[in-house]
Amino acid sequence: MLSRIQGFMNIGMKLNSLSGRIYSFLIFSITMNAQPKGYLYDESKVIFYQLPDPLVCQDGTKVETAQTWIEKRRPEILKLFKEEVYGESPENRIPMRIKIAEEGQDALGGKAIRKQVAILLGESSRTLSINLLLYLPKVSNQPLPAFLTLNFQGNHTVHSDPAILLPNTWVRNRNGIKDNQAREKDRGLAASRWAINEMINRGYAFATVYYGDIDPDFDDGFQNGIHALFPLLESEKRKWSDWGSIAGWAWGLSRCLDFLEQDPRIDGKRVAVMGHSRLGKTSLWAGAIDERFAMVISNNSGCGGAALSRRRFGETVKRINTSFPHWFCENYKKYNDKEENCPVDQHMLIALAAPRPVYIASAEEDRWADPKGEFLSALHAEPVYQLFGKIFGAKKQPLLNQPVHRQIGYHVRNGKHDVTAYDWNQYLDFADQHLK
């Protein structure tokens, strides 16, 4: 079986060159703020749309209490998202073992403890290793709140710390990488996206996992990564509602939370899940399917994340399903150019976090991710929060760099598709308000 999986991995790496070119084009378009031909960037041309009501059940019953939401409407909406958008993840647990790969007592100039853990999933004959990097402040003897994140390029890229282990799994060929292998020279390459020192200084633990450890991000027919631990029988075929990569990454985040709950230095009831771009989509879905996450943060998640699909502004359902056919379940492709037929929209995804605090962040120049559509999702999720006596606190999109920090947090900052120090300042302030 291992040889078969490796064979598919080799094929996938070759196919990845096409996926990489598509990815590079998208990033170029976002970075240069260009409008891809045929895609809408003009607000005056947004078509009329009608959103499904999160407070009306499928049988027409109106949701007027938090109890009705919890017992009836929320399970309906969650089921629809599983069947029509992200896919249904396996409910059966698989064996999980923990191996401490490395621990340092004087990290980050002596103010933090560094811990590197291999979360081993599956039987000994077929095992997936999710490698978690954890930094904890040394100043506290009490269990700490934590941020759990996924990163794009490997744990070694989030900080220049020379002790961080390099991944030995697939990494995308970019920034000069040509063989899908992590490089020593890329240490700290993405450090600007991770305010690790600020988190430690403010009393939070920081945990991150390279998303490629969970599932390689290319269309390989779901033969590698987490999906390979749940192989189909020869007589079986994938169902149209089976999980895609976003659901796989979210499933992996839950296994990381399983570990954090066991660590005596972490308060498992105060863990925020955070993601950027496609991993922002993942954090929203992880927060929806796993209510143990105490706070959910989406940074520039756009289509399939926080942005309303029915607006068809910037990236569309058809575009995302065409460029990244492995992210969602097959059923989601039914809504290519037919977003109005989908029984859910993304405001309902945000509502699934209620009454827990959720933060949605946009960037002014990231029109591909539709900042206004992200704001409107937060706005239309508010009626669900009101059932619990919680509010959003904004009726129109705030001005640039004017954050709203209630039970639903939101800001739109100046700049492009990225995670910045400004973003992290907001998340930390928001966490101070809700997790401390």
C-alpha positions as a Markdown table, in Angstrom:
| # | Residue | x | y | z |
|---|---|---|---|---|
| 1 | Met | 0.0 | 0.0 | 0.0 |
| 2 | Leu | 2.8 | 2.4 | 0.9 |
| 3 | Ser | 4.4 | 1.9 | -2.5 |
| 4 | Arg | 1.1 | 2.5 | -4.2 |
| 5 | Ile | 0.6 | 5.7 | -2.3 |
| 6 | Gln | 4.1 | 6.8 | -3.1 |
| 7 | Gly | 3.5 | 6.1 | -6.8 |
| 8 | Phe | 0.4 | 8.3 | -6.8 |
| 9 | Met | 2.4 | 11.0 | -5.0 |
| 10 | Asn | 5.0 | 10.9 | -7.8 |
| 11 | Ile | 2.3 | 11.3 | -10.4 |
| 12 | Gly | 0.7 | 14.1 | -8.4 |
| 13 | Met | 4.0 | 16.0 | -8.2 |
| 14 | Lys | 4.2 | 15.9 | -12.0 |
| 15 | Leu | 0.7 | 17.1 | -12.3 |
| 16 | Asn | 1.4 | 19.7 | -9.7 |
| 17 | Ser | 3.3 | 21.8 | -12.3 |
| 18 | Leu | 0.0 | 22.8 | -13.9 |
| 19 | Ser | -1.6 | 23.5 | -10.6 |
| 20 | Gly | 1.4 | 25.6 | -9.7 |
| 21 | Arg | 1.1 | 27.7 | -12.8 |
| 22 | Ile | -2.6 | 28.3 | -12.1 |
| 23 | Tyr | -1.7 | 29.2 | -8.5 |
| 24 | Ser | 1.0 | 31.6 | -9.6 |
| 25 | Phe | -1.3 | 33.3 | -12.1 |
| 26 | Leu | -3.9 | 33.9 | -9.3 |
| 27 | Ile | -1.3 | 35.3 | -6.9 |
| 28 | Phe | 0.0 | 37.5 | -9.6 |
| 29 | Ser | -3.5 | 38.8 | -10.4 |
| 30 | Ile | -4.1 | 39.5 | -6.7 |
| 31 | Thr | -0.7 | 41.1 | -6.1 |
| 32 | Met | -1.0 | 43.4 | -9.1 |
| 33 | Asn | -4.6 | 44.2 | -8.3 |
| 34 | Ala | -5.5 | 43.2 | -11.9 |
| 35 | Gln | -9.0 | 42.2 | -12.9 |
| 36 | Pro | -8.9 | 38.8 | -14.7 |
| 37 | Lys | -10.9 | 38.9 | -17.9 |
| 38 | Gly | -14.6 | 38.1 | -17.4 |
| 39 | Tyr | -14.6 | 38.7 | -13.7 |
| 40 | Leu | -16.6 | 41.3 | -11.9 |
| 41 | Tyr | -14.9 | 44.1 | -10.0 |
| 42 | Asp | -17.6 | 46.8 | -10.5 |
| 43 | Glu | -19.9 | 47.0 | -7.5 |
| 44 | Ser | -22.6 | 48.7 | -9.6 |
| 45 | Lys | -22.9 | 45.6 | -11.8 |
| 46 | Val | -23.5 | 43.1 | -9.0 |
| 47 | Ile | -26.7 | 41.3 | -9.9 |
| 48 | Phe | -29.7 | 41.1 | -7.6 |
| 49 | Tyr | -29.6 | 38.1 | -5.3 |
| 50 | Gln | -31.6 | 36.8 | -2.4 |
| 51 | Leu | -29.9 | 35.0 | 0.5 |
| 52 | Pro | -31.3 | 31.9 | 2.2 |
| 53 | Asp | -32.6 | 32.9 | 5.7 |
| 54 | Pro | -30.6 | 31.2 | 8.4 |
| 55 | Leu | -33.6 | 31.6 | 10.8 |
| 56 | Val | -36.1 | 29.7 | 8.6 |
| 57 | Cys | -36.0 | 25.9 | 8.9 |
| 58 | Gln | -36.4 | 23.7 | 5.8 |
| 59 | Asp | -40.0 | 22.9 | 6.9 |
| 60 | Gly | -40.8 | 26.6 | 7.2 |
| 61 | Thr | -40.5 | 26.9 | 10.9 |
| 62 | Lys | -39.1 | 30.2 | 12.1 |
| 63 | Val | -36.2 | 30.2 | 14.5 |
| 64 | Glu | -37.0 | 32.4 | 17.4 |
| 65 | Thr | -35.0 | 31.0 | 20.2 |
| 66 | Ala | -31.4 | 29.9 | 20.7 |
| 67 | Gln | -32.6 | 26.4 | 21.7 |
| 68 | Thr | -34.4 | 26.0 | 18.3 |
| 69 | Trp | -31.2 | 27.1 | 16.5 |
| 70 | Ile | -29.1 | 24.6 | 18.5 |
| 71 | Glu | -31.4 | 21.7 | 18.2 |
| 72 | Lys | -33.0 | 22.1 | 14.8 |
| 73 | Arg | -31.7 | 24.8 | 12.4 |
| 74 | Arg | -28.0 | 24.5 | 13.1 |
| 75 | Pro | -27.9 | 20.8 | 12.4 |
| 76 | Glu | -29.8 | 21.4 | 9.1 |
| 77 | Ile | -27.4 | 24.0 | 7.9 |
| 78 | Leu | -24.3 | 22.0 | 8.9 |
| 79 | Lys | -25.6 | 19.0 | 7.0 |
| 80 | Leu | -26.2 | 21.1 | 3.9 |
| 81 | Phe | -22.7 | 22.4 | 4.0 |
| 82 | Lys | -21.4 | 18.9 | 4.4 |
| 83 | Glu | -23.5 | 17.5 | 1.5 |
| 84 | Glu | -23.2 | 20.4 | -0.9 |
| 85 | Val | -20.0 | 22.4 | -0.3 |
| 86 | Tyr | -17.1 | 20.9 | 1.8 |
| 87 | Gly | -18.0 | 17.2 | 1.9 |
| 88 | Glu | -18.6 | 14.8 | 4.7 |
| 89 | Ser | -15.5 | 13.9 | 6.7 |
| 90 | Pro | -15.2 | 10.4 | 8.2 |
| 91 | Glu | -16.8 | 10.2 | 11.7 |
| 92 | Asn | -14.8 | 7.1 | 12.7 |
| 93 | Arg | -11.6 | 7.9 | 14.6 |
| 94 | Ile | -8.3 | 6.3 | 13.7 |
| 95 | Pro | -5.4 | 5.4 | 16.0 |
| 96 | Met | -3.5 | 8.5 | 17.2 |
| 97 | Arg | -0.1 | 8.5 | 18.8 |
| 98 | Ile | 2.1 | 11.4 | 20.0 |
| 99 | Lys | 5.8 | 11.5 | 19.6 |
| 100 | Ile | 7.8 | 14.4 | 21.0 |
| 101 | Ala | 10.4 | 15.2 | 18.3 |
| 102 | Glu | 12.2 | 18.1 | 20.0 |
| 103 | Glu | 11.8 | 20.4 | 23.0 |
| 104 | Gly | 13.8 | 23.5 | 23.9 |
| 105 | Gln | 13.5 | 25.4 | 27.1 |
| 106 | Asp | 15.1 | 28.7 | 26.0 |
| 107 | Ala | 13.5 | 29.5 | 22.7 |
| 108 | Leu | 13.0 | 33.0 | 21.3 |
| 109 | Gly | 15.7 | 34.6 | 23.3 |
| 110 | Gly | 14.9 | 32.7 | 26.4 |
| 111 | Lys | 11.3 | 33.8 | 26.8 |
| 112 | Ala | 9.5 | 30.8 | 25.4 |
| 113 | Ile | 9.5 | 27.0 | 25.4 |
| 114 | Arg | 9.6 | 25.3 | 22.0 |
| 115 | Lys | 7.9 | 22.0 | 21.5 |
| 116 | Gln | 7.8 | 20.0 | 18.3 |
| 117 | Val | 5.4 | 17.1 | 18.2 |
| 118 | Ala | 4.6 | 14.4 | 15.6 |
| 119 | Ile | 0.9 | 13.6 | 15.7 |
| 120 | Leu | 0.9 | 10.1 | 14.2 |
| 121 | Leu | -2.4 | 9.0 | 12.7 |
| 122 | Gly | -3.3 | 5.5 | 11.4 |
| 123 | Glu | -2.0 | 2.0 | 11.8 |
| 124 | Ser | 1.7 | 1.3 | 11.8 |
| 125 | Ser | 1.5 | 0.0 | 8.2 |
| 126 | Arg | -0.1 | 3.2 | 7.0 |
| 127 | Thr | 0.7 | 6.3 | 9.1 |
| 128 | Leu | 0.4 | 10.0 | 8.5 |
| 129 | Ser | 2.6 | 12.4 | 10.5 |
| 130 | Ile | 1.2 | 15.8 | 11.3 |
| 131 | Asn | 4.1 | 17.9 | 12.7 |
| 132 | Leu | 3.1 | 20.5 | 15.1 |
| 133 | Leu | 5.3 | 23.4 | 16.2 |
| 134 | Leu | 4.4 | 24.9 | 19.6 |
| 135 | Tyr | 5.8 | 28.0 | 21.4 |
| 136 | Leu | 4.7 | 28.7 | 25.0 |
| 137 | Pro | 5.5 | 31.7 | 27.2 |
| 138 | Lys | 7.7 | 30.7 | 30.1 |
| 139 | Val | 6.2 | 33.3 | 32.5 |
| 140 | Ser | 3.0 | 31.4 | 33.3 |
| 141 | Asn | 2.3 | 28.3 | 35.4 |
| 142 | Gln | -1.3 | 28.3 | 34.5 |
| 143 | Pro | -2.8 | 26.7 | 31.4 |
| 144 | Leu | -2.6 | 29.2 | 28.5 |
| 145 | Pro | -4.9 | 30.3 | 25.7 |
| 146 | Ala | -3.6 | 29.5 | 22.3 |
| 147 | Phe | -3.8 | 30.2 | 18.6 |
| 148 | Leu | -3.8 | 27.2 | 16.3 |
| 149 | Thr | -2.9 | 27.9 | 12.7 |
| 150 | Leu | -2.0 | 26.2 | 9.4 |
| 151 | Asn | 0.9 | 27.6 | 7.4 |
| 152 | Phe | 1.6 | 27.3 | 3.7 |
| 153 | Gln | 5.3 | 26.6 | 3.3 |
| 154 | Gly | 6.5 | 24.6 | 6.3 |
| 155 | Asn | 6.9 | 25.2 | 10.0 |
| 156 | His | 10.5 | 26.4 | 9.3 |
| 157 | Thr | 9.2 | 29.4 | 7.4 |
| 158 | Val | 7.2 | 30.9 | 10.2 |
| 159 | His | 10.4 | 31.9 | 12.2 |
| 160 | Ser | 14.1 | 31.9 | 11.7 |
| 161 | Asp | 14.6 | 29.7 | 14.7 |
| 162 | Pro | 17.3 | 27.2 | 13.5 |
| 163 | Ala | 15.9 | 24.4 | 15.7 |
| 164 | Ile | 12.6 | 24.2 | 13.8 |
| 165 | Leu | 12.4 | 20.9 | 11.9 |
| 166 | Leu | 12.0 | 21.0 | 8.1 |
| 167 | Pro | 9.0 | 19.1 | 6.6 |
| 168 | Asn | 9.9 | 16.0 | 4.7 |
| 169 | Thr | 6.6 | 16.0 | 2.8 |
| 170 | Trp | 5.5 | 17.7 | -0.5 |
| 171 | Val | 6.0 | 21.4 | -0.7 |
| 172 | Arg | 4.9 | 23.6 | -3.6 |
| 173 | Asn | 7.5 | 24.5 | -6.2 |
| 174 | Arg | 7.8 | 28.3 | -5.8 |
| 175 | Asn | 10.4 | 30.8 | -4.6 |
| 176 | Gly | 13.0 | 28.8 | -6.4 |
| 177 | Ile | 12.0 | 25.3 | -5.1 |
| 178 | Lys | 12.0 | 22.9 | -8.0 |
| 179 | Asp | 11.8 | 19.4 | -6.4 |
| 180 | Asn | 8.9 | 19.8 | -4.0 |
| 181 | Gln | 11.4 | 19.6 | -1.1 |
| 182 | Ala | 11.8 | 22.0 | 1.8 |
| 183 | Arg | 15.0 | 24.0 | 1.9 |
| 184 | Glu | 17.2 | 25.2 | 4.8 |
| 185 | Lys | 17.5 | 28.6 | 3.1 |
| 186 | Asp | 13.8 | 29.3 | 3.5 |
| 187 | Arg | 13.9 | 29.6 | 7.2 |
| 188 | Gly | 11.8 | 32.6 | 8.3 |
| 189 | Leu | 10.6 | 33.2 | 4.8 |
| 190 | Ala | 7.1 | 33.9 | 5.9 |
| 191 | Ala | 7.9 | 35.3 | 9.4 |
| 192 | Ser | 6.2 | 38.6 | 8.6 |
| 193 | Arg | 2.8 | 36.7 | 8.6 |
| 194 | Trp | 3.2 | 35.3 | 12.1 |
| 195 | Ala | 3.4 | 37.7 | 15.1 |
| 196 | Ile | 4.9 | 35.0 | 17.3 |
| 197 | Asn | 6.8 | 37.3 | 19.6 |
| 198 | Glu | 3.8 | 39.5 | 20.2 |
| 199 | Met | 1.7 | 36.4 | 21.0 |
| 200 | Ile | 4.2 | 35.2 | 23.5 |
| 201 | Asn | 4.6 | 38.7 | 25.1 |
| 202 | Arg | 0.8 | 38.8 | 25.5 |
| 203 | Gly | 0.5 | 35.5 | 27.2 |
| 204 | Tyr | -0.7 | 33.2 | 24.3 |
| 205 | Ala | 0.8 | 30.0 | 23.1 |
| 206 | Phe | 1.3 | 29.7 | 19.3 |
| 207 | Ala | 0.8 | 26.4 | 17.5 |
| 208 | Thr | 1.2 | 25.8 | 13.8 |
| 209 | Val | 1.1 | 22.9 | 11.3 |
| 210 | Tyr | 2.2 | 22.8 | 7.7 |
| 211 | Tyr | -1.0 | 22.2 | 5.7 |
| 212 | Gly | 0.8 | 19.9 | 3.3 |
| 213 | Asp | 1.5 | 17.5 | 6.2 |
| 214 | Ile | -2.3 | 16.9 | 6.3 |
| 215 | Asp | -3.1 | 16.9 | 2.6 |
| 216 | Pro | -0.9 | 17.8 | -0.4 |
| 217 | Asp | -2.5 | 20.8 | -2.1 |
| 218 | Phe | -2.9 | 19.4 | -5.7 |
| 219 | Asp | -5.5 | 17.3 | -7.4 |
| 220 | Asp | -4.2 | 13.8 | -7.0 |
| 221 | Gly | -7.5 | 12.0 | -6.9 |
| 222 | Phe | -7.4 | 12.0 | -3.0 |
| 223 | Gln | -4.8 | 9.2 | -3.0 |
| 224 | Asn | -2.3 | 11.0 | -0.6 |
| 225 | Gly | -2.4 | 12.7 | 2.7 |
| 226 | Ile | -5.2 | 12.3 | 5.1 |
| 227 | His | -7.6 | 10.8 | 2.5 |
| 228 | Ala | -5.2 | 7.9 | 2.0 |
| 229 | Leu | -5.9 | 6.8 | 5.6 |
| 230 | Phe | -9.5 | 6.1 | 4.6 |
| 231 | Pro | -9.1 | 4.1 | 1.4 |
| 232 | Leu | -12.1 | 3.0 | -0.6 |
| 233 | Leu | -12.7 | -0.7 | -1.3 |
| 234 | Glu | -12.1 | -1.7 | -4.9 |
| 235 | Ser | -15.9 | -1.9 | -5.5 |
| 236 | Glu | -16.5 | 1.6 | -4.1 |
| 237 | Lys | -16.4 | 5.0 | -5.7 |
| 238 | Arg | -16.1 | 8.4 | -4.1 |
| 239 | Lys | -19.6 | 9.9 | -3.4 |
| 240 | Trp | -20.4 | 13.3 | -4.6 |
| 241 | Ser | -20.6 | 14.4 | -1.0 |
| 242 | Asp | -17.2 | 13.0 | 0.1 |
| 243 | Trp | -14.8 | 15.4 | 1.7 |
| 244 | Gly | -12.3 | 17.5 | -0.3 |
| 245 | Ser | -9.0 | 19.0 | 0.9 |
| 246 | Ile | -10.5 | 21.9 | 2.9 |
| 247 | Ala | -12.5 | 19.4 | 4.9 |
| 248 | Gly | -9.3 | 17.3 | 5.2 |
| 249 | Trp | -7.3 | 20.2 | 6.5 |
| 250 | Ala | -10.1 | 21.0 | 9.0 |
| 251 | Trp | -10.2 | 17.4 | 10.1 |
| 252 | Gly | -6.4 | 17.6 | 10.8 |
| 253 | Leu | -6.9 | 20.8 | 12.8 |
| 254 | Ser | -9.3 | 18.9 | 15.1 |
| 255 | Arg | -6.6 | 16.2 | 15.6 |
| 256 | Cys | -4.2 | 19.0 | 16.6 |
| 257 | Leu | -6.8 | 20.2 | 19.1 |
| 258 | Asp | -7.0 | 16.7 | 20.5 |
| 259 | Phe | -3.3 | 17.0 | 21.3 |
| 260 | Leu | -3.5 | 20.5 | 22.7 |
| 261 | Glu | -6.3 | 19.4 | 25.1 |
| 262 | Gln | -3.9 | 16.8 | 26.5 |
| 263 | Asp | -1.0 | 19.3 | 27.0 |
| 264 | Pro | -1.2 | 20.5 | 30.7 |
| 265 | Arg | 0.3 | 23.9 | 29.6 |
| 266 | Ile | -2.6 | 24.6 | 27.2 |
| 267 | Asp | -6.2 | 25.5 | 28.1 |
| 268 | Gly | -8.0 | 23.4 | 25.6 |
| 269 | Lys | -11.2 | 25.4 | 26.1 |
| 270 | Arg | -9.4 | 28.6 | 25.0 |
| 271 | Val | -8.0 | 27.7 | 21.6 |
| 272 | Ala | -8.6 | 30.0 | 18.6 |
| 273 | Val | -8.3 | 28.6 | 15.1 |
| 274 | Met | -6.9 | 31.0 | 12.5 |
| 275 | Gly | -6.2 | 30.8 | 8.8 |
| 276 | His | -5.4 | 33.0 | 5.8 |
| 277 | Ser | -6.8 | 32.7 | 2.2 |
| 278 | Arg | -7.7 | 29.0 | 1.5 |
| 279 | Leu | -6.7 | 28.3 | 5.1 |
| 280 | Gly | -9.1 | 31.0 | 6.2 |
| 281 | Lys | -11.8 | 28.9 | 4.5 |
| 282 | Thr | -10.5 | 26.0 | 6.4 |
| 283 | Ser | -10.6 | 27.8 | 9.8 |
| 284 | Leu | -14.2 | 28.7 | 9.2 |
| 285 | Trp | -15.1 | 25.1 | 8.4 |
| 286 | Ala | -13.1 | 23.8 | 11.3 |
| 287 | Gly | -14.9 | 26.1 | 13.6 |
| 288 | Ala | -18.3 | 25.0 | 12.2 |
| 289 | Ile | -17.7 | 21.2 | 12.5 |
| 290 | Asp | -15.8 | 21.3 | 15.8 |
| 291 | Glu | -17.4 | 23.5 | 18.5 |
| 292 | Arg | -14.4 | 23.0 | 20.8 |
| 293 | Phe | -12.7 | 25.8 | 19.1 |
| 294 | Ala | -13.3 | 28.8 | 21.3 |
| 295 | Met | -12.7 | 31.5 | 18.6 |
| 296 | Val | -12.6 | 31.4 | 14.8 |
| 297 | Ile | -10.5 | 33.8 | 12.7 |
| 298 | Ser | -10.7 | 34.1 | 8.9 |
| 299 | Asn | -8.2 | 36.3 | 7.1 |
| 300 | Asn | -8.9 | 37.2 | 3.5 |
| 301 | Ser | -10.7 | 33.9 | 2.9 |
| 302 | Gly | -12.9 | 35.1 | 0.0 |
| 303 | Cys | -14.9 | 32.7 | -2.2 |
| 304 | Gly | -15.8 | 29.5 | -0.4 |
| 305 | Gly | -14.8 | 31.2 | 2.8 |
| 306 | Ala | -16.3 | 34.4 | 4.3 |
| 307 | Ala | -17.5 | 36.1 | 1.0 |
| 308 | Leu | -21.1 | 35.7 | -0.2 |
| 309 | Ser | -21.1 | 33.5 | -3.3 |
| 310 | Arg | -24.3 | 34.9 | -4.8 |
| 311 | Arg | -22.5 | 38.3 | -5.4 |
| 312 | Arg | -20.3 | 36.6 | -8.0 |
| 313 | Phe | -17.7 | 39.4 | -7.3 |
| 314 | Gly | -14.1 | 38.6 | -7.9 |
| 315 | Glu | -13.5 | 34.9 | -7.6 |
| 316 | Thr | -16.6 | 32.8 | -8.3 |
| 317 | Val | -17.7 | 29.3 | -7.5 |
| 318 | Lys | -17.0 | 28.2 | -11.0 |
| 319 | Arg | -13.5 | 29.7 | -11.0 |
| 320 | Ile | -12.6 | 28.2 | -7.7 |
| 321 | Asn | -14.0 | 24.7 | -8.6 |
| 322 | Thr | -12.1 | 24.8 | -12.0 |
| 323 | Ser | -8.8 | 26.0 | -10.6 |
| 324 | Phe | -8.9 | 23.9 | -7.4 |
| 325 | Pro | -11.2 | 20.9 | -8.1 |
| 326 | His | -9.9 | 19.1 | -5.0 |
| 327 | Trp | -10.9 | 21.7 | -2.4 |
| 328 | Phe | -14.6 | 21.0 | -2.2 |
| 329 | Cys | -16.9 | 18.1 | -2.7 |
| 330 | Glu | -18.1 | 17.2 | -6.2 |
| 331 | Asn | -21.6 | 18.4 | -5.4 |
| 332 | Tyr | -20.3 | 22.0 | -5.1 |
| 333 | Lys | -19.7 | 22.0 | -8.9 |
| 334 | Lys | -23.4 | 21.9 | -9.4 |
| 335 | Tyr | -23.4 | 25.5 | -8.5 |
| 336 | Asn | -20.9 | 26.7 | -11.1 |
| 337 | Asp | -22.6 | 29.8 | -12.5 |
| 338 | Lys | -25.7 | 28.8 | -10.5 |
| 339 | Glu | -24.9 | 30.1 | -7.1 |
| 340 | Glu | -28.5 | 31.1 | -6.5 |
| 341 | Asn | -29.5 | 27.4 | -6.5 |
| 342 | Cys | -27.2 | 26.5 | -3.6 |
| 343 | Pro | -29.3 | 26.0 | -0.4 |
| 344 | Val | -26.6 | 27.8 | 1.7 |
| 345 | Asp | -24.4 | 30.9 | 1.4 |
| 346 | Gln | -21.4 | 31.9 | 3.4 |
| 347 | His | -23.2 | 34.1 | 6.0 |
| 348 | Met | -24.7 | 30.8 | 7.2 |
| 349 | Leu | -21.1 | 29.3 | 7.6 |
| 350 | Ile | -20.2 | 32.2 | 9.9 |
| 351 | Ala | -23.5 | 31.8 | 11.8 |
| 352 | Leu | -22.4 | 28.2 | 12.6 |
| 353 | Ala | -19.8 | 29.6 | 14.9 |
| 354 | Ala | -22.5 | 31.3 | 17.1 |
| 355 | Pro | -22.4 | 32.1 | 19.9 |
| 356 | Arg | -18.6 | 31.8 | 19.9 |
| 357 | Pro | -16.6 | 34.9 | 18.8 |
| 358 | Val | -15.7 | 34.9 | 15.1 |
| 359 | Tyr | -13.4 | 37.5 | 13.3 |
| 360 | Ile | -13.6 | 38.3 | 9.6 |
| 361 | Ala | -10.8 | 40.3 | 8.1 |
| 362 | Ser | -10.6 | 41.9 | 4.6 |
| 363 | Ala | -8.0 | 43.9 | 2.7 |
| 364 | Glu | -8.9 | 46.9 | 0.5 |
| 365 | Glu | -7.0 | 45.8 | -2.6 |
| 366 | Asp | -7.9 | 42.2 | -2.3 |
| 367 | Arg | -10.9 | 42.5 | -4.5 |
| 368 | Trp | -10.6 | 38.9 | -5.8 |
| 369 | Ala | -11.7 | 37.9 | -2.2 |
| 370 | Asp | -14.5 | 40.5 | -2.3 |
| 371 | Pro | -14.1 | 42.5 | 0.9 |
| 372 | Lys | -17.7 | 43.8 | 0.8 |
| 373 | Gly | -19.0 | 40.3 | 0.4 |
| 374 | Glu | -17.0 | 39.2 | 3.5 |
| 375 | Phe | -18.5 | 42.1 | 5.5 |
| 376 | Leu | -22.0 | 41.3 | 4.3 |
| 377 | Ser | -21.6 | 37.7 | 5.4 |
| 378 | Ala | -20.8 | 38.9 | 8.9 |
| 379 | Leu | -23.7 | 41.3 | 8.8 |
| 380 | His | -26.2 | 38.6 | 7.7 |
| 381 | Ala | -24.9 | 36.2 | 10.4 |
| 382 | Glu | -25.8 | 38.7 | 13.1 |
| 383 | Pro | -29.5 | 37.6 | 13.5 |
| 384 | Val | -28.2 | 34.2 | 14.7 |
| 385 | Tyr | -25.9 | 35.8 | 17.2 |
| 386 | Gln | -28.8 | 38.0 | 18.4 |
| 387 | Leu | -30.6 | 34.8 | 19.5 |
| 388 | Phe | -27.8 | 34.5 | 22.1 |
| 389 | Gly | -27.9 | 38.2 | 23.1 |
| 390 | Lys | -24.8 | 38.9 | 21.0 |
| 391 | Ile | -24.3 | 41.5 | 18.3 |
| 392 | Phe | -22.0 | 42.5 | 15.4 |
| 393 | Gly | -22.2 | 46.2 | 16.1 |
| 394 | Ala | -21.9 | 47.4 | 12.5 |
| 395 | Lys | -24.7 | 48.2 | 10.0 |
| 396 | Lys | -22.4 | 49.3 | 7.1 |
| 397 | Gln | -18.9 | 48.4 | 6.1 |
| 398 | Pro | -16.4 | 50.2 | 8.5 |
| 399 | Leu | -13.9 | 52.6 | 7.1 |
| 400 | Leu | -10.4 | 51.4 | 6.5 |
| 401 | Asn | -8.5 | 50.4 | 9.6 |
| 402 | Gln | -11.5 | 51.0 | 11.8 |
| 403 | Pro | -12.1 | 47.6 | 13.4 |
| 404 | Val | -15.3 | 46.4 | 15.0 |
| 405 | His | -14.7 | 44.2 | 18.0 |
| 406 | Arg | -18.0 | 42.7 | 19.4 |
| 407 | Gln | -19.0 | 39.1 | 19.3 |
| 408 | Ile | -18.4 | 39.2 | 15.5 |
| 409 | Gly | -15.2 | 41.1 | 14.8 |
| 410 | Tyr | -14.4 | 42.7 | 11.4 |
| 411 | His | -11.9 | 45.0 | 9.8 |
| 412 | Val | -10.9 | 46.0 | 6.3 |
| 413 | Arg | -7.4 | 47.3 | 6.2 |
| 414 | Asn | -5.4 | 49.0 | 3.5 |
| 415 | Gly | -3.1 | 46.8 | 1.5 |
| 416 | Lys | -3.3 | 43.5 | -0.4 |
| 417 | His | -3.9 | 39.8 | 0.1 |
| 418 | Asp | -1.6 | 39.0 | 3.1 |
| 419 | Val | -1.5 | 38.7 | 6.9 |
| 420 | Thr | 0.1 | 41.7 | 8.4 |
| 421 | Ala | 1.1 | 43.0 | 11.9 |
| 422 | Tyr | -2.1 | 45.1 | 11.8 |
| 423 | Asp | -4.2 | 42.0 | 11.4 |
| 424 | Trp | -2.5 | 40.3 | 14.3 |
| 425 | Asn | -2.9 | 43.3 | 16.5 |
| 426 | Gln | -6.7 | 43.1 | 16.0 |
| 427 | Tyr | -6.8 | 39.3 | 16.6 |
| 428 | Leu | -4.8 | 39.7 | 19.8 |
| 429 | Asp | -7.0 | 42.5 | 21.0 |
| 430 | Phe | -10.1 | 40.5 | 20.1 |
| 431 | Ala | -8.7 | 37.5 | 21.9 |
| 432 | Asp | -7.9 | 39.6 | 25.0 |
| 433 | Gln | -11.5 | 40.5 | 25.1 |
| 434 | His | -12.9 | 37.0 | 24.7 |
| 435 | Leu | -10.3 | 34.4 | 25.8 |
| 436 | Lys | -8.8 | 36.1 | 28.8 |
